Amino acid sequence: MTTAYERLRDRNAVHIWQGRAPDALAPGDTDLLSEEERQKVRRLPDPAAVRYTAAHAALRRVLSHYLAVPPGEVVLGRRPCPRCAHPRHGRPRIEWPPTDLEFNLSRCGPHWLLAVVAGHQVGVDLEGDRSLDVDGVSGLVMSAPELAHVRSRPDERARTRAFLRCWTRKEAVVKAIGIGIITDLRAVDVQPCQDGPVLVGRTDPNSPETWLVQDLPVADGLFAALAREAGPAGPLEIHRYEELVPSMETGVLVA
């Protein structure tokens, strides 16, 4: 029987998992977190603490689906930043078990998205539709063509949507690289006038020079984007977390 990891690797696929945190903690969620994560949860107010815990517990359950180990045995950490080599703000990584699996998680309110690939860098970003000072912020984070596109939209609502398309694409790219928003986002041109996928060029240490970036289908009121290494791109599969949880409870993984 082909495993979930083999299907992911052999098809050069990207799997996107979508989930929503419950209103109260599920049994066993806190037990799956690291001590550092538990300390962070203790500093968060409700419902932020519940949402953080639920998303990071779900992250381990999804990864265990590919790694064939119990969720509580998955150990997570970070790679050094490719630009400054700081050990605390590079890309997330799986420290145990040994694997070439890569992942990226993004959260917005109760919603979360997780991208999983084998042997490639990946980034994902999820944002909620909200009131923004688009005119004030755009000049700080957008290239000249992006700025022209946003300002050309016919009304405030359309300008906000164009801005959020830009922002999620940019965030997905810098998260895939592992440099975060310390970079000059104006230099990350994500071509919002095109529906995509689009090719985005970057020059960063130990990273691909070209990224394939696309918007993701999400619920109304949300915006999301995926960035993966350009090249022969395999299929994109989107799953709901609820597909996985019942199968994990019965011990039969079917997603």
Contacts in CASP RR format, 6 or more apart in sequence:
PFRMAT RR
TARGET T0000
AUTHOR 0000-0000-0000
METHOD contacts of the structure
MODEL  1
MTTAYERLRDRNAVHIWQGRAPDALAPGDTDLLSEEERQKVRRLPDPAAV
RYTAAHAALRRVLSHYLAVPPGEVVLGRRPCPRCAHPRHGRPRIEWPPTD
LEFNLSRCGPHWLLAVVAGHQVGVDLEGDRSLDVDGVSGLVMSAPELAHV
RSRPDERARTRAFLRCWTRKEAVVKAIGIGIITDLRAVDVQPCQDGPVLV
GRTDPNSPETWLVQDLPVADGLFAALAREAGPAGPLEIHRYEELVPSMET
GVLVA
2 10 0 8 1.000
3 66 0 8 1.000
3 68 0 8 1.000
4 65 0 8 1.000
4 66 0 8 1.000
4 253 0 8 1.000
4 255 0 8 1.000
5 66 0 8 1.000
5 67 0 8 1.000
5 68 0 8 1.000
5 99 0 8 1.000
5 101 0 8 1.000
5 118 0 8 1.000
7 13 0 8 1.000
8 15 0 8 1.000
8 66 0 8 1.000
8 101 0 8 1.000
8 116 0 8 1.000
8 117 0 8 1.000
8 118 0 8 1.000
9 100 0 8 1.000
9 118 0 8 1.000
9 119 0 8 1.000
11 234 0 8 1.000
11 235 0 8 1.000
12 118 0 8 1.000
12 120 0 8 1.000
12 232 0 8 1.000
12 233 0 8 1.000
12 234 0 8 1.000
13 117 0 8 1.000
13 234 0 8 1.000
13 235 0 8 1.000
13 236 0 8 1.000
13 237 0 8 1.000
14 115 0 8 1.000
14 116 0 8 1.000
14 117 0 8 1.000
14 122 0 8 1.000
14 226 0 8 1.000
14 228 0 8 1.000
14 234 0 8 1.000
14 235 0 8 1.000
14 236 0 8 1.000
14 237 0 8 1.000
15 115 0 8 1.000
15 116 0 8 1.000
15 117 0 8 1.000
15 237 0 8 1.000
15 238 0 8 1.000
15 239 0 8 1.000
16 113 0 8 1.000
16 114 0 8 1.000
16 115 0 8 1.000
16 116 0 8 1.000
16 124 0 8 1.000
16 216 0 8 1.000
16 226 0 8 1.000
16 236 0 8 1.000
16 237 0 8 1.000
16 238 0 8 1.000
16 239 0 8 1.000
17 58 0 8 1.000
17 62 0 8 1.000
17 113 0 8 1.000
17 114 0 8 1.000
17 115 0 8 1.000
17 116 0 8 1.000
17 239 0 8 1.000
17 240 0 8 1.000
17 241 0 8 1.000
17 244 0 8 1.000
18 111 0 8 1.000
18 112 0 8 1.000
18 113 0 8 1.000
18 218 0 8 1.000
18 238 0 8 1.000
18 239 0 8 1.000
18 240 0 8 1.000
18 241 0 8 1.000
19 55 0 8 1.000
19 58 0 8 1.000
19 111 0 8 1.000
19 112 0 8 1.000
19 113 0 8 1.000
19 240 0 8 1.000
19 241 0 8 1.000
19 242 0 8 1.000
20 110 0 8 1.000
20 111 0 8 1.000
20 112 0 8 1.000
20 241 0 8 1.000
21 47 0 8 1.000
21 50 0 8 1.000
21 51 0 8 1.000
21 54 0 8 1.000
21 55 0 8 1.000
21 109 0 8 1.000
21 110 0 8 1.000
21 111 0 8 1.000
21 112 0 8 1.000
22 50 0 8 1.000
22 54 0 8 1.000
23 47 0 8 1.000
23 50 0 8 1.000
24 50 0 8 1.000
25 50 0 8 1.000
25 53 0 8 1.000
25 54 0 8 1.000
26 54 0 8 1.000
26 57 0 8 1.000
28 57 0 8 1.000
29 53 0 8 1.000
29 54 0 8 1.000
29 57 0 8 1.000
30 38 0 8 1.000
30 41 0 8 1.000
30 53 0 8 1.000
30 57 0 8 1.000
31 72 0 8 1.000
32 56 0 8 1.000
32 57 0 8 1.000
32 60 0 8 1.000
32 61 0 8 1.000
32 71 0 8 1.000
32 72 0 8 1.000
33 41 0 8 1.000
33 53 0 8 1.000
33 56 0 8 1.000
33 57 0 8 1.000
34 75 0 8 1.000
34 76 0 8 1.000
37 52 0 8 1.000
37 53 0 8 1.000
37 56 0 8 1.000
40 52 0 8 1.000
41 49 0 8 1.000
41 52 0 8 1.000
41 53 0 8 1.000
42 49 0 8 1.000
44 52 0 8 1.000
47 110 0 8 1.000
51 107 0 8 1.000
51 109 0 8 1.000
51 110 0 8 1.000
52 107 0 8 1.000
55 105 0 8 1.000
55 107 0 8 1.000
55 112 0 8 1.000
56 105 0 8 1.000
57 71 0 8 1.000
58 112 0 8 1.000
58 114 0 8 1.000
58 241 0 8 1.000
59 76 0 8 1.000
59 103 0 8 1.000
59 105 0 8 1.000
59 114 0 8 1.000
60 71 0 8 1.000
60 72 0 8 1.000
60 74 0 8 1.000
60 76 0 8 1.000
61 71 0 8 1.000
61 244 0 8 1.000
61 245 0 8 1.000
61 248 0 8 1.000
62 114 0 8 1.000
62 116 0 8 1.000
62 241 0 8 1.000
62 244 0 8 1.000
63 71 0 8 1.000
63 74 0 8 1.000
63 94 0 8 1.000
63 101 0 8 1.000
63 103 0 8 1.000
63 116 0 8 1.000
64 70 0 8 1.000
64 71 0 8 1.000
64 72 0 8 1.000
64 73 0 8 1.000
64 74 0 8 1.000
64 248 0 8 1.000
65 244 0 8 1.000
65 248 0 8 1.000
65 253 0 8 1.000
65 255 0 8 1.000
66 99 0 8 1.000
66 101 0 8 1.000
66 116 0 8 1.000
67 74 0 8 1.000
67 94 0 8 1.000
67 97 0 8 1.000
67 99 0 8 1.000
67 101 0 8 1.000
69 97 0 8 1.000
73 96 0 8 1.000
73 97 0 8 1.000
74 94 0 8 1.000
74 96 0 8 1.000
74 97 0 8 1.000
75 94 0 8 1.000
75 95 0 8 1.000
75 96 0 8 1.000
76 92 0 8 1.000
76 93 0 8 1.000
76 94 0 8 1.000
76 95 0 8 1.000
77 92 0 8 1.000
77 93 0 8 1.000
77 94 0 8 1.000
77 95 0 8 1.000
78 87 0 8 1.000
78 88 0 8 1.000
78 89 0 8 1.000
78 90 0 8 1.000
78 91 0 8 1.000
78 92 0 8 1.000
78 93 0 8 1.000
79 90 0 8 1.000
79 91 0 8 1.000
79 92 0 8 1.000
79 93 0 8 1.000
79 178 0 8 1.000
80 86 0 8 1.000
80 87 0 8 1.000
80 90 0 8 1.000
81 87 0 8 1.000
81 89 0 8 1.000
81 90 0 8 1.000
81 178 0 8 1.000
81 179 0 8 1.000
82 90 0 8 1.000
82 177 0 8 1.000
82 178 0 8 1.000
82 179 0 8 1.000
82 204 0 8 1.000
82 205 0 8 1.000
82 206 0 8 1.000
82 207 0 8 1.000
83 179 0 8 1.000
83 182 0 8 1.000
83 183 0 8 1.000
83 204 0 8 1.000
83 205 0 8 1.000
89 178 0 8 1.000
89 180 0 8 1.000
89 182 0 8 1.000
90 178 0 8 1.000
90 179 0 8 1.000
90 180 0 8 1.000
91 102 0 8 1.000
91 104 0 8 1.000
91 121 0 8 1.000
91 175 0 8 1.000
91 176 0 8 1.000
91 177 0 8 1.000
91 178 0 8 1.000
92 103 0 8 1.000
92 104 0 8 1.000
92 105 0 8 1.000
93 102 0 8 1.000
94 101 0 8 1.000
94 103 0 8 1.000
100 118 0 8 1.000
100 119 0 8 1.000
101 116 0 8 1.000
101 117 0 8 1.000
101 118 0 8 1.000
101 119 0 8 1.000
102 116 0 8 1.000
102 117 0 8 1.000
102 118 0 8 1.000
102 119 0 8 1.000
102 120 0 8 1.000
102 121 0 8 1.000
102 122 0 8 1.000
103 114 0 8 1.000
103 115 0 8 1.000
103 116 0 8 1.000
103 117 0 8 1.000
103 122 0 8 1.000
104 114 0 8 1.000
104 115 0 8 1.000
104 122 0 8 1.000
104 123 0 8 1.000
104 124 0 8 1.000
104 175 0 8 1.000
104 176 0 8 1.000
105 112 0 8 1.000
105 113 0 8 1.000
105 114 0 8 1.000
105 124 0 8 1.000
106 112 0 8 1.000
106 113 0 8 1.000
106 114 0 8 1.000
106 124 0 8 1.000
106 125 0 8 1.000
106 126 0 8 1.000
106 171 0 8 1.000
106 175 0 8 1.000
106 224 0 8 1.000
107 113 0 8 1.000
107 126 0 8 1.000
108 126 0 8 1.000
108 127 0 8 1.000
108 128 0 8 1.000
108 222 0 8 1.000
109 128 0 8 1.000
111 126 0 8 1.000
111 218 0 8 1.000
111 219 0 8 1.000
111 222 0 8 1.000
112 126 0 8 1.000
113 124 0 8 1.000
113 126 0 8 1.000
113 216 0 8 1.000
113 218 0 8 1.000
113 224 0 8 1.000
114 124 0 8 1.000
115 122 0 8 1.000
115 123 0 8 1.000
115 124 0 8 1.000
115 226 0 8 1.000
115 228 0 8 1.000
116 122 0 8 1.000
117 228 0 8 1.000
120 228 0 8 1.000
120 229 0 8 1.000
121 176 0 8 1.000
121 177 0 8 1.000
121 207 0 8 1.000
121 208 0 8 1.000
121 228 0 8 1.000
121 229 0 8 1.000
122 176 0 8 1.000
122 226 0 8 1.000
122 227 0 8 1.000
122 228 0 8 1.000
122 229 0 8 1.000
123 172 0 8 1.000
123 173 0 8 1.000
123 175 0 8 1.000
123 176 0 8 1.000
123 226 0 8 1.000
123 227 0 8 1.000
123 228 0 8 1.000
124 172 0 8 1.000
124 175 0 8 1.000
124 216 0 8 1.000
124 224 0 8 1.000
124 225 0 8 1.000
124 226 0 8 1.000
124 227 0 8 1.000
125 167 0 8 1.000
125 168 0 8 1.000
125 169 0 8 1.000
125 171 0 8 1.000
125 172 0 8 1.000
125 175 0 8 1.000
125 224 0 8 1.000
125 225 0 8 1.000
126 168 0 8 1.000
126 218 0 8 1.000
126 222 0 8 1.000
126 223 0 8 1.000
126 224 0 8 1.000
127 164 0 8 1.000
127 167 0 8 1.000
127 168 0 8 1.000
127 171 0 8 1.000
127 222 0 8 1.000
127 223 0 8 1.000
127 224 0 8 1.000
128 164 0 8 1.000
128 221 0 8 1.000
128 222 0 8 1.000
128 223 0 8 1.000
129 160 0 8 1.000
129 161 0 8 1.000
129 164 0 8 1.000
129 221 0 8 1.000
129 222 0 8 1.000
129 223 0 8 1.000
131 160 0 8 1.000
132 160 0 8 1.000
132 163 0 8 1.000
132 164 0 8 1.000
134 150 0 8 1.000
134 156 0 8 1.000
134 159 0 8 1.000
134 160 0 8 1.000
134 163 0 8 1.000
135 151 0 8 1.000
135 159 0 8 1.000
137 163 0 8 1.000
138 146 0 8 1.000
138 147 0 8 1.000
138 150 0 8 1.000
138 151 0 8 1.000
138 163 0 8 1.000
139 147 0 8 1.000
139 186 0 8 1.000
140 185 0 8 1.000
140 186 0 8 1.000
141 166 0 8 1.000
141 167 0 8 1.000
141 170 0 8 1.000
141 185 0 8 1.000
141 186 0 8 1.000
142 150 0 8 1.000
142 166 0 8 1.000
142 185 0 8 1.000
142 186 0 8 1.000
143 186 0 8 1.000
143 187 0 8 1.000
143 188 0 8 1.000
143 189 0 8 1.000
145 189 0 8 1.000
145 191 0 8 1.000
145 193 0 8 1.000
146 166 0 8 1.000
146 189 0 8 1.000
146 190 0 8 1.000
146 191 0 8 1.000
146 192 0 8 1.000
149 162 0 8 1.000
149 166 0 8 1.000
149 192 0 8 1.000
149 193 0 8 1.000
150 159 0 8 1.000
150 162 0 8 1.000
150 163 0 8 1.000
150 166 0 8 1.000
150 192 0 8 1.000
151 159 0 8 1.000
153 159 0 8 1.000
153 161 0 8 1.000
153 162 0 8 1.000
161 223 0 8 1.000
162 192 0 8 1.000
164 223 0 8 1.000
165 192 0 8 1.000
165 215 0 8 1.000
165 223 0 8 1.000
165 225 0 8 1.000
166 190 0 8 1.000
166 192 0 8 1.000
167 223 0 8 1.000
168 215 0 8 1.000
168 223 0 8 1.000
168 224 0 8 1.000
168 225 0 8 1.000
169 190 0 8 1.000
169 192 0 8 1.000
169 198 0 8 1.000
169 200 0 8 1.000
169 213 0 8 1.000
169 215 0 8 1.000
169 225 0 8 1.000
169 227 0 8 1.000
170 185 0 8 1.000
170 188 0 8 1.000
170 190 0 8 1.000
171 180 0 8 1.000
171 181 0 8 1.000
171 225 0 8 1.000
172 213 0 8 1.000
172 225 0 8 1.000
172 226 0 8 1.000
172 227 0 8 1.000
173 188 0 8 1.000
173 190 0 8 1.000
173 200 0 8 1.000
173 202 0 8 1.000
173 211 0 8 1.000
173 213 0 8 1.000
173 227 0 8 1.000
174 180 0 8 1.000
174 181 0 8 1.000
174 183 0 8 1.000
174 185 0 8 1.000
174 188 0 8 1.000
175 227 0 8 1.000
176 207 0 8 1.000
176 211 0 8 1.000
176 227 0 8 1.000
176 228 0 8 1.000
176 229 0 8 1.000
177 183 0 8 1.000
177 202 0 8 1.000
177 204 0 8 1.000
177 207 0 8 1.000
178 207 0 8 1.000
179 204 0 8 1.000
188 200 0 8 1.000
188 202 0 8 1.000
189 200 0 8 1.000
190 198 0 8 1.000
190 200 0 8 1.000
190 213 0 8 1.000
190 225 0 8 1.000
191 198 0 8 1.000
191 200 0 8 1.000
195 215 0 8 1.000
196 213 0 8 1.000
196 214 0 8 1.000
196 215 0 8 1.000
197 212 0 8 1.000
197 213 0 8 1.000
197 214 0 8 1.000
197 233 0 8 1.000
198 212 0 8 1.000
198 213 0 8 1.000
198 214 0 8 1.000
199 210 0 8 1.000
199 211 0 8 1.000
199 212 0 8 1.000
199 213 0 8 1.000
199 230 0 8 1.000
200 210 0 8 1.000
200 211 0 8 1.000
200 212 0 8 1.000
200 213 0 8 1.000
200 227 0 8 1.000
201 209 0 8 1.000
201 210 0 8 1.000
201 211 0 8 1.000
202 208 0 8 1.000
202 209 0 8 1.000
202 210 0 8 1.000
202 211 0 8 1.000
203 209 0 8 1.000
208 229 0 8 1.000
208 230 0 8 1.000
210 229 0 8 1.000
210 230 0 8 1.000
210 231 0 8 1.000
211 227 0 8 1.000
211 228 0 8 1.000
211 229 0 8 1.000
211 230 0 8 1.000
212 227 0 8 1.000
212 228 0 8 1.000
212 229 0 8 1.000
212 230 0 8 1.000
212 231 0 8 1.000
212 233 0 8 1.000
213 225 0 8 1.000
213 226 0 8 1.000
213 227 0 8 1.000
214 225 0 8 1.000
214 226 0 8 1.000
214 236 0 8 1.000
215 223 0 8 1.000
215 224 0 8 1.000
215 225 0 8 1.000
216 224 0 8 1.000
216 225 0 8 1.000
216 226 0 8 1.000
216 238 0 8 1.000
217 238 0 8 1.000
218 224 0 8 1.000
226 236 0 8 1.000
239 255 0 8 1.000
243 254 0 8 1.000
243 255 0 8 1.000
244 253 0 8 1.000
244 255 0 8 1.000
247 253 0 8 1.000
247 254 0 8 1.000
247 255 0 8 1.000
END
